[in-house]
Amino acid sequence: MTRSGTTLGTVIRWDDARGGAVIEATETPGGCWADASVIEHSHSGGVLRAGQVVELDWTDVPAQDLAFSAVRVVPRSDLQATVGG
């Protein structure tokens, strides 16, 4: 049975070669793969940056050597981490 959910996560890294990002969230231990095609409302052309906070719809279908994959990612500019904050 496939598990899925929605949570907030943090972008760990963007991979230009694979066209996607690794996102870390409590519900997706070990990381979640987010293909550029599932990123919504992006003003940066579908590219995320390390440290960026996102809303993540995930499933436990493996992708890019990770146990989880994203089905929708929405950057959350209202929740961005700041230095010292």
FENQUI-V153199 format. One record per helix or strand of 2 or more residues. SS is the DSSP state (alpha for helix, beta for strand). FROM is the first residue (numbers start at 1). TO is the last residue. If there is no record, write none. Layout:
# FENQUI-V153199
ss = (SS | SS)
from = (FROM | FROM)
to = (TO | TO)
This chain:
# FENQUI-V153199
ss = (beta | beta | beta | alpha | beta | beta | beta | alpha)
from = (4 | 20 | 28 | 36 | 39 | 53 | 68 | 77)
to = (15 | 25 | 35 | 38 | 40 | 59 | 75 | 79)
